[in-house]
Amino acid sequence: MAQTKSSDVFAKTGLSFRTGLTVIVLTAMAAGLGWGIRGQYGHETGAMIAGALASLTLVLFFAGGGSSLAAARAAAMATVGVGIGGTMTYGQTVGLTHDTNLVGNWEAWRWGMLGLFIKGGIWISFFGAFLGMGLSGKRYRPLEMLLLIGALTGLVYLGLWLINSPYDPANKILPKIYFSDSWYFEPDDPNLKPRREVWGGLLAALIGLLAYAGIVRRDHLVVRLAVFAFVAGGLGFSGGQCVQSFKSWNAEAFSTGWLSGYKVFNYFNWWNMMETSFGLIWGAVMGLGVWLNCRHIEIEKKPDDVTLGPTAETFLCTLHLVLLLTAEFLRVPSGAKDATGADVLLPFSMYIDLGFLMCFLPMIGIVGGRFFPYLQLLVVVAAPIMGKQMRVLCFPETPAYPLPVGWLIFVMVPAAILLTVSVWLICRSLAGQKSRTFAAVALLTTTWLYFGLNTFFFNYAWPWLEWTGRTPNQIIFMVCTLCLTLASVWALLTVKADQAEVDVAPRHSAS
């Protein structure tokens, strides 16, 4: 028997070793671009930017045998899944590794990095697990997802009780395993306000999800990708923070020392660099994980059956979008006043604060619907981002853009483009469109949408203009956008070339 070449292992997806490395780089760029942009827009809904870009990149290369709908479902499930981890608090965990009063405290640094590894791993594991559900040959049904997410919600509260309790900061009582700032590291700080941690609840839910997928459904791809995603997120969050903590721990090196001659560091937004590095690392490791497990991808076996009727699907999508926007933007007076005499506003944020509650409706619509996956990826993810764009640039006392202009360029035009692309993809899926065309078009659209919105957020920050603290990140985002654009265009041209050969072949055989 002839010796099998290493590249033959990946023949199922048509990936050579060189192409596999390209996928790793492109997935790193997609996640780095998305996670770097996420920093301007917030936790749960902002994380879905990176989820959409990274999942579409992976689907572009690894779901070639699947239909457009199957690929859209896989990408949409992963995108919703990555939003779950946004409910975790991590600002004080980051602070343990770089706050001025803790610089030089190696115990605090190590504990903070351990916390970031665990929190980052849990965060991205949900992305990997739900991506595995979409790419495997197993078919998940709406009622099954409803019951599963309900059970996972219960496990969250169990994990909170077991791991993240007791929590009584008024009496200085905190959980035994606690990764935010505490009196252990800063016993004399009168302004210390320890935060409520929920990572233990999410960890319990993650274990329950993997147990169900691996033992009950025997869907081993879910477990494999979740494990890779845990490593990806852990290395990403801790590795990205190494960039920021290095600056804090070596401030003199940048001001008067051996790095002072590199003026580019004067323009670094170190927090944004941390977030961008986080995305680059977890994207690269996730790309490697999917590549190494591509033999287990059986998306071509998934039927395109639709179990939800148009009325039910429309109702679910509309309700989810209304609840999402309400949770993000609706504030009502509580009747109380703050120290300045202003009304205290109550947010209706429970829908997104409880990560699995935010997953109920979209997961049901994604696995059972025809058009929900496309709308989730393109319209639903973008809706709160466009709203936050308006809130920051058009509603301050001194707005950067007049309100009518903001509505036009930040909401109306992007929404029209996204709806048009969504409808086109849905129609083409009914005509038998394959996953590569879908992924290329969706990736191209979302890449430029979020890069464009973030460019306005950055006040352009082009490298040929006067440099600001946003310019280095803008350069990184430009490179990532260009590479993802080239990959999408290449995929579309390849699909057209393949289709031309298929169309010509019968004529040649007939002659």
KABEL-V39396 format. One record per run of one state. SS is the DSSP state (alpha for helix, beta for strand, coil for the rest). FROM is the first residue (numbers start at 1). TO is the last residue. If there is no record, write none. Layout:
# KABEL-V39396
[[SS FROM TO] [SS FROM TO]]
This chain:
# KABEL-V39396
[[coil 1 5] [alpha 6 13] [coil 14 16] [alpha 17 38] [coil 39 43] [alpha 44 62] [coil 63 66] [beta 67 67] [alpha 68 82] [coil 83 83] [alpha 84 87] [coil 88 90] [alpha 91 98] [coil 99 99] [alpha 100 102] [coil 103 105] [alpha 106 135] [coil 136 141] [alpha 142 162] [coil 163 167] [beta 168 168] [alpha 169 171] [coil 172 172] [beta 173 173] [coil 174 198] [alpha 199 216] [coil 217 219] [alpha 220 249] [coil 250 250] [alpha 251 255] [coil 256 262] [alpha 263 267] [coil 268 269] [alpha 270 292] [coil 293 293] [alpha 294 296] [coil 297 298] [alpha 299 301] [coil 302 309] [alpha 310 329] [coil 330 330] [beta 331 337] [coil 338 342] [beta 343 347] [coil 348 349] [alpha 350 353] [coil 354 356] [alpha 357 368] [coil 369 371] [alpha 372 393] [coil 394 402] [alpha 403 430] [coil 431 433] [beta 434 434] [alpha 435 457] [coil 458 470] [alpha 471 510] [coil 511 511]]
